């Protein structure tokens, strides 16, 4: 049931998603992603999975980091993938797949790198998705999460919640006629785990050498972990 709701929400907002992302975040999501990309090393033979790829922004950036790498963008929403397909139609090293991040259609030890940007919080079970990533990563593989986060500072957190709880749904209604959908997207942000809890979740899934990078006073964060090389 939860998966169906998520799918419906993103199908509804797909047409205006890119425009709304720029407006709502004041294009900060691009800055956060560019900072995160500096932590990713894409080799010519890398096989990369971009989970919850949405309209394909990060998928495209990953493909540009090495034209000889193969990048798969996976998303649950067929309408978001339609937008991504249009944006990536002339990029040879990208393929798009509709699928469930909590039940990936891939064998164990398939990918060198797995990324997920602003998608983990929208899944019904975060830990299940993280475990799936660990399963499909090759030993030594890199997992990169970029996600919104609740600031620790009380004043910043209050401003964060006012903006995303009140202003963002208003923008969604006026610009995209999707106020309720953007209200839910705020709720998924508000209810998401803390940076520390997400790091611990990755630890419990056996990721090692976990690095956490905070963005904009804690409004977003990057988590980077690796699958153990000696994992059998």
N, C-alpha and C positions, 0 to 999 in steps of 0.2 A: 504493500500500500504506500509506504514512504517513498519507494523508488518511483512509483507511478506519479506521485505528487511532484517530485523533483523533476521528472521528465516533462511534465506538463508546464511547470513554471519556466523552465529554460526554453522549451518550445515557444512559449508565449513571448518571452523577452528577446528572442534570438535576433530579430530584425534590427532592433535598436541597441543591442548589447554593447557593441564597440563604442558607439557614440555616448551612451550612458556611462560606460566605464571611464571615459575621458572626462566627462563633466563631473561625475561624483567624486572621483579621486584627484581632480585637478591634474590629471595625467601622471600622478605619482606612481601609479602601477607600472608605468614604463621605466621609471627611475629605479624602483625596487627590483624589477626583473633584470635590468642592465647590471645592477650591482651584483645580483645573484649569478648572472652569467659569467662573471669574472672568476667564479669558483668552480666552473665546469670546464673540463678539458675534453674536447671532442676530437678523437683521432679519425683517420680516414676510414678505418674499418669498424667504427663504432656503430652499434645497433641501439637506437634510443627509442624509448617509449614515453610519450607525453600524455599522461593521464588527465582525464577531465579537460581535454584540450579546448573545448568550447569553439570559438570561431577561429582558432589556429594561430593566434599571435605568437605564443611562445614556441609552438611547433615550427613556425617559419624562422624565428631567430635561431633555433637549434640547428635547423637545416643549413642556415647561412654560415654557421661556425665552422663547418667543414662540408664542402659540396660532395665529398665522397662517402660521407656517413649516410646511413639509412635511418629515417625518422618516421615513427608511427604515431599518429595522433588518434587517441581513443576517447570517445565521449558517449554518454548515454542518450543524448538528445539528438534526434535526427535533424531537427531544424537548425540547431547550432552547427552541425556537421555540413549542412547545405551551404551555410555562409562560409565555413572553412574551406569547403570544396571549391567555391568560386575564387577565394583568395589564393589558393594553392595550386590552381589548375595548371600553371606553367612551371611548377617546381618539381623537378624530376625525382628528387630523393625523398619525397614525402608521400606517405600513403595514409588514408583515413579509414578508421574502423568504428562501427557502432558496437559498444560493449559496456559491460558492468565492471567498474573498478574493483568491486569486491569479489568478483568471480572472473578473473582474466582468462581469455581464450588462448593461453600460451603455455608452452611446456616449461618445466623448471629450467633455471639457468639459461634463459634466452637472451636477455638484454644486458648491455654494458652500463647504461645509464637509464634511470627512470625519473621523470620530473612530474610534479603536480602543482599547478598554480591556481590558487583561489578556488579549489575544488574539493579539498578534503573535508572542509567544514559542512559541505552540502550532502555528504554521504551519511546514511543511517548508522553505519558502524565504522568508525575511524580505524580501530585496531584491526578489523578484518581486512581493510584495504592495505594497511601497512604490512600485514603478514603476507598478503598476496604479492606485494612488491618484492618483499624479501625472497619469496619463492621463485619469481621469474627473473631475478637478477643473477648474473654470473658471480661466482666468488670474486671478491675485490670490486664488484660493481658499486656504483654511486647512486644514492637516492637523494633527491633534492625537492624539498617542500617550500613553496612560497605561499604564505597565508596571512590573512588579516589576524590581528591579535588585540587583546584588550590591554590598554596601557595600565601600568601600575600606579602612576601618579593620579591622585584623586581628581585634580582639576582637569588634567588632560582627558581622563576617562569620562568625566561628566560632559565635557565638550564633544568628545568622540560619540558618546551615546545620544546626545541631543542631535548632533548632525546626522548620524546614520539612522537614528530612530524616528526623527521628525522631518528633517529636510530631505533626506534621500528618497523616502516614499513620495513626498510631494513632487520632487523632480520626476520621479518615475511616472506619476499620474499625469502631470502636465505635459511632459515631453513624449513619453512612450505609452501613455494610457494604461500603465501597469503598476498602479500604486500598491495593490495588495501583494503582487509578486515581489516588489522591492522592499516592502515591509517584512516579508518572510526572509529575504536575503539578509536584512539587518538582524533578524532574530537568530539566524544561523551563525552570524558573526558574534553576536552577544553571548550565545550559549556555547561557543567553541572553547576548547580547553586552553589553558595557559601555555606559555612557551615552555615552562618547566614540565608541565604535565605531558606535553607532546614529546619532549625530549625523553622523558621516562617511558612513554609508550614505545618509542623507537628502540630504547634500550631493551625493553621486554621482548621485542621482536628480534633481538640479537644484533641490531645494528651497532657498529663500533665507531670510534673516533668522531663522535657527533659534535658538530659545530653549529652554534646558533648566532645569527646576525640580526640585530634589532633595527628596524627602520622607523624614522619619524616618531621618536619618543615612544616607541612600542606599539604604534598603530598597525604595524605589520612585522613579520619576522620570517627569516629564512632558516630552515633546518637542513643540515647536510649530514648524511651518515653513509657508512660503507658496509657492505656484506663481507663477513670474514673470508679471508683468502683460503683458509684451510677447511671451510665449511663443506661437509659431505651431504 
